[in-house]
C-alpha cells in the first residue's frame, strides 16, 4: 500500500500566498463597502 502522506509526492500542489490573500481580501472588501457607502449617499440624496 502506498504512503499517501509522503511529502515528496505532493510538493507545491497548492502554493500559499497568505499575505497576498489578506491584502486582496482587504482591498476587495474595502472596495465593496465603498460602493455600498456611495449607494447609500445617492439614495439619501434622492430621498431628501
Backbone bond lengths (Angstrom), bond angles and torsions (degrees), N, CA, C in turn:
res aa  C-N    CA-C-N  psi(-1)  N-CA   C-N-CA  omega(-1)  CA-C   N-CA-C  phi
1 X - - - 1.457 - - 1.524 109.62 -
2 X 1.320 115.75 136.17 1.471 119.83 -176.85 1.521 111.73 -73.19
3 X 1.315 114.45 152.89 1.468 120.10 173.65 1.523 107.63 -86.73
4 X 1.337 116.41 103.27 1.463 121.63 -174.40 1.519 110.68 -71.47
5 X 1.319 118.03 -26.35 1.459 121.94 -175.10 1.526 112.82 -93.57
6 X 1.320 117.41 13.18 1.462 120.66 -179.64 1.527 109.37 -67.67
7 X 1.325 119.16 116.63 1.468 120.82 -175.67 1.518 113.45 -66.26
8 X 1.334 118.18 -20.35 1.467 119.48 179.91 1.533 111.75 -68.83
9 X 1.315 116.44 -22.70 1.458 120.45 -179.00 1.527 112.21 -88.44
10 X 1.325 117.60 -10.94 1.462 120.60 -170.85 1.529 111.41 -128.06
11 X 1.315 116.39 42.77 1.461 117.59 -177.39 1.531 109.85 -80.77
12 X 1.305 115.64 132.39 1.470 124.06 171.42 1.527 112.69 55.51
13 X 1.342 117.05 40.84 1.466 119.19 177.37 1.524 110.85 -68.41
14 X 1.325 115.77 -46.73 1.457 119.96 -179.16 1.525 107.59 -134.33
15 X 1.321 117.73 95.63 1.467 119.21 -177.61 1.520 111.59 -64.18
16 X 1.302 116.57 140.32 1.459 122.49 -178.00 1.528 108.89 -101.47
17 X 1.321 116.05 129.11 1.460 121.46 174.65 1.520 106.40 -127.40
18 X 1.333 115.69 76.36 1.454 120.36 -170.38 1.524 112.07 -63.84
19 X 1.332 117.17 -47.06 1.464 119.47 -177.32 1.525 110.35 -65.17
20 X 1.323 117.13 -40.91 1.464 120.53 177.93 1.525 110.48 -62.87
21 X 1.329 117.25 -41.48 1.464 120.55 178.65 1.524 111.20 -62.22
22 X 1.340 116.91 -40.94 1.464 120.37 179.37 1.522 110.48 -65.47
23 X 1.336 117.11 -43.69 1.470 121.01 -178.94 1.524 110.32 -64.75
24 X 1.319 117.72 -45.03 1.463 120.89 179.77 1.521 110.47 -63.94
25 X 1.319 117.27 -41.00 1.457 120.10 178.00 1.514 112.05 -65.54
26 X 1.324 117.17 -41.16 1.461 120.61 179.80 1.519 110.77 -64.82
27 X 1.341 117.34 -46.48 1.467 121.12 -179.78 1.524 110.15 -65.31
28 X 1.325 116.85 -40.56 1.462 120.16 178.74 1.513 112.02 -63.02
29 X 1.338 116.97 -44.98 1.462 119.87 -179.53 1.520 110.89 -68.67
30 X 1.337 117.38 -39.12 1.466 120.63 177.75 1.527 110.09 -63.61
31 X 1.323 117.68 -39.30 1.464 120.84 176.85 1.515 111.56 -65.12
32 X 1.324 116.67 -41.79 1.456 120.57 178.26 1.528 110.84 -62.31
33 X 1.332 117.41 -44.10 1.457 120.61 -179.51 1.532 111.11 -68.28
34 X 1.329 117.27 -30.93 1.468 120.45 175.62 1.525 110.60 -65.34
35 X 1.329 116.42 -41.50 1.466 120.58 177.54 1.530 110.19 -64.65
36 X 1.330 117.37 -42.46 1.463 120.88 178.16 1.524 109.98 -62.29
37 X 1.334 117.21 -44.04 1.463 121.30 179.76 1.525 110.58 -61.78
38 X 1.331 117.45 -45.37 1.467 120.70 179.53 1.524 110.13 -62.53
39 X 1.319 117.24 -39.60 1.460 120.47 177.94 1.515 112.05 -63.13
40 X 1.331 117.08 -40.66 1.464 120.45 178.91 1.540 111.00 -67.89
41 X 1.322 117.00 -37.79 1.470 120.16 177.98 1.522 110.04 -64.11
42 X 1.317 117.23 -43.35 1.468 121.38 179.22 1.532 110.05 -64.98
43 X 1.342 116.74 -42.11 1.454 120.40 179.30 1.527 110.80 -62.78
44 X 1.329 117.22 -41.59 1.462 120.46 179.18 1.521 110.45 -66.34
45 X 1.326 117.98 -38.12 1.459 121.46 179.26 1.521 110.75 -65.99
46 X 1.328 117.03 -36.76 1.456 120.54 179.77 1.530 111.64 -72.57
47 X 1.335 116.79 -33.87 1.467 120.16 -178.79 1.521 111.09 -71.40
48 X 1.336 116.15 -44.29 1.476 118.87 -173.94 1.523 113.00 -91.69
